[in-house]
């Protein structure tokens, strides 16, 4: 007779709501630990997006208009200002800097 081997660990699927609750508890625990150690809370204040995502978020800009500005990049100084980053073939727009370069603040 061979003994049936038991798995080392059984996994159970938690529902999405349960996973979200656990994730929120972990975040709160990390924040509390940082407060106790007097560490500053980490905040990210930048957002990169593709041209299409950027234009969907800010409809005042059209895809063609943004692409033209990128084509005429030397005139608009977008790269020097840090508004645009090229990663491989993808062009990412730094939203806050791009808006600031055009006189718009959010």
Secondary structure as the mmCIF struct_conf table of DSSP 4:
data_model
#
loop_
_struct_conf.conf_type_id
_struct_conf.id
_struct_conf.beg_label_comp_id
_struct_conf.beg_label_asym_id
_struct_conf.beg_label_seq_id
_struct_conf.end_label_comp_id
_struct_conf.end_label_asym_id
_struct_conf.end_label_seq_id
HELX_LH_PP_P HELX_LH_PP_P1 UNK A 2 UNK A 7
BEND BEND1 UNK A 8 UNK A 8
HELX_LH_PP_P HELX_LH_PP_P2 UNK A 13 UNK A 15
HELX_RH_AL_P HELX_RH_AL_P1 UNK A 16 UNK A 36
TURN_TY1_P TURN_TY1_P1 UNK A 37 UNK A 38
HELX_LH_PP_P HELX_LH_PP_P3 UNK A 39 UNK A 42
STRN STRN1 UNK A 48 UNK A 50
HELX_RH_AL_P HELX_RH_AL_P2 UNK A 51 UNK A 57
TURN_TY1_P TURN_TY1_P2 UNK A 59 UNK A 60
BEND BEND2 UNK A 61 UNK A 61
HELX_RH_AL_P HELX_RH_AL_P3 UNK A 63 UNK A 71
TURN_TY1_P TURN_TY1_P3 UNK A 72 UNK A 72
HELX_RH_AL_P HELX_RH_AL_P4 UNK A 73 UNK A 76
TURN_TY1_P TURN_TY1_P4 UNK A 77 UNK A 82
STRN STRN2 UNK A 84 UNK A 87
TURN_TY1_P TURN_TY1_P5 UNK A 88 UNK A 89
STRN STRN3 UNK A 90 UNK A 94
HELX_RH_AL_P HELX_RH_AL_P5 UNK A 95 UNK A 101
TURN_TY1_P TURN_TY1_P6 UNK A 102 UNK A 103
#
